[in-house]
Amino acid sequence: MTQISITIPGLGDLDGEAPIVILGPNGSGKTQLAQKIAGSNQVSAVSAQRRTWVDDSLPVQEEQQLRNNVRSHIDRWRQNSWQPTEEINFILSTLIQDHTNLLTKKNEEAISSSKPLDPVKDTKLILLQGLWNRLFPKRKLEIGGFFPKVKRLDASTEVPSYQLRQMSDGERTVLYMAARVMTAEHPIVLVDEPELHMHNRLSVQFWDEAEKLRPDCRFVYITHDLNFTLSRRRATVLVARTSDFAEIVSAVDQLPSSIAADVLGAATLPFYAKRIFLFEGEPGKGFASEFFSAWFDDDETFSIPCGDRDSVCAAVSGLKTVGIVAAEVIGLIDRDFYSDSVLGAVTKGVTVLQLHEIESVLCDQTAVASVAEHLGKDSGLVWGEFLDRVRKAFRDQTLNNVVARRVRSRVGDLLDGAFNGAQVVSDLNATSVNHSTTLSALDLPTKTTTMFAEESKRVTDALSGGGKEMLAILPGKHLLSILANVLGLSHTSELTSIVVKALNRKQLKADDPLRALGSKVEAALLAYLPPRKA
C-alpha cells in the first residue's frame, strides 16, 4: 500500500495508507467538507448524486474526447454537489477502448514476432470483470464491445442476456463504482455515500475488493452509515461537526457492530427520531421486543433490542461518545439478581428498571387490577389470590434458589474488585501467592454466610410485604405465569397479548374496550418506564 498524505480542514495532514471515513448525519456539512478536502488535495471524487444506468449502446469517440467528457461530468460535483453526474457511459467506453487498444497492440506484436505471446490478463476492464465475478458469480458481465449485456449463469434453461439498463440497483452501482475506481486518475479516491443502493453486505464486500484493486490509492468515504463505518476496521474515523470542522474519534470501535447495523444501518431514521431507546432483548424475540414495539408507537422514538445488560451499556456509551446521533440516547436494563453496588454504577444514560425484569411491570398491582376488571373479575380478589399463590410457590428450594443467586451476584462483585493487574508479576509462584493472599484476605466463607442471612431476610420480607420490593426481587417471568393462571388464562402469552393489543392505540377503534384498558395500563407502567412519546 502507498503512503499518502491527506489535508483535512481544521486538522492538518493525515499521513498513512488506511482509509479515512468522515461520518455525520444529514445536514452536518460533511459534503461541503468533502468539497474542501477535494480543493486541498489531488482527488478523484465520486458524487452521491450519480447516474448509474447505462445506455444500450456506448458512445464511440476519440480517446481524448472521451476523457474530457468524463472529467467534465466529474468536476460538476466540485461546484454543484446536488447535480447528478452522468459520466458512466463515457467511462465504460474508455475502458473498452483501452482494452481493445492493448489487445490490438499485443496481437500486432505476435504477428511481427511470429511467436505466441501470453494472454492479456490485467487490463482495467479485465480487472473490473474479475471484481464483478467475485461479487456476482451467477452473472457474467459481457462488456467486450460497445453493446454491453449481462448473462445469467444460474438459469435452468438458456435465457437471453439482458441489457445493462435492466440491472438491479445493486448491480448498476457495483458496475459504476468499479469503473470509477479503476479509472481514478488521482492518488485519493473520495466517495460520497459509498453504501448508496447497495445492501450492507454487498457494500462491505465491494469496497474491500475495490481497496485491494487500487493499492496505489487512498480512499476517503463520506457517509452517515455507522454500520459501513465500522466495516472499515483500519480506517481513521472523523465526525463532521460543521462544513469547516471534523474531529477524530476513537470510541467508534467500541460500539457493537450489531447495534450499529440496527441504529445507523437502517436508512436515516435516527436523524429525524428524537429519541433512541436501547433495551435488553433480541430482535423479534421474547416479550421485551413485542412490548416495546407497542409501548413506543410514535415516529420519533427508535427502540432497539441490544442483547444483554453489558451490550445496552456499551451501545449507549458508544453512541453518546461518537456523537453522531442527534437524538437523545437512553437505555434501560433489568434489575435482575445484580447487587445494588453494580446497579448504582451503570453507564450514564442507562436506567435500571425498578423491578426484577420487564415482565414484572405487568405484575404491578394497579396494572393487575386493570386487566382483572377488563376480564370481568374482582380486582381485589385477583390480587389477594395472586399474592397467596406467589407465597406458596416461593418456598423451600424455589425460595433458596432466589437467595443463592443474589448471594452469588454479590460474591462475584467481591471477586471482580479483588484482583488487579499489579498482582500479575514475572514469577508465576509469586503471582499465585498474590492471588491466594487476596482471596484469604476476602474471607469469603464468613462473608458468604453473612450474605445468605442478609439476602434470606430481604427475600422473605419482600414476600411478606407483597409490594414493589417483591416485584424487584422475585423473577418476573415466574410471577407472570402465576398471574396468568389466577386470571383464568391458559398461558402467559394470552396475558401479554391482551396488554400489547391494548397498548397498540393506532390499531384500536375508538369504541374498542381494549382502548380503555390500554390507558389504565399505560398510567400504571409510567411509574417504571419512559414516556411513550419523545
Summary of the structure (lengths in Angstrom):
residues: 534
radius of gyration: 31.5
end to end distance: 48.0
largest distance: 104.2
contacts: 1662
relative contact order: 0.09
helix: 53%
strand: 13%
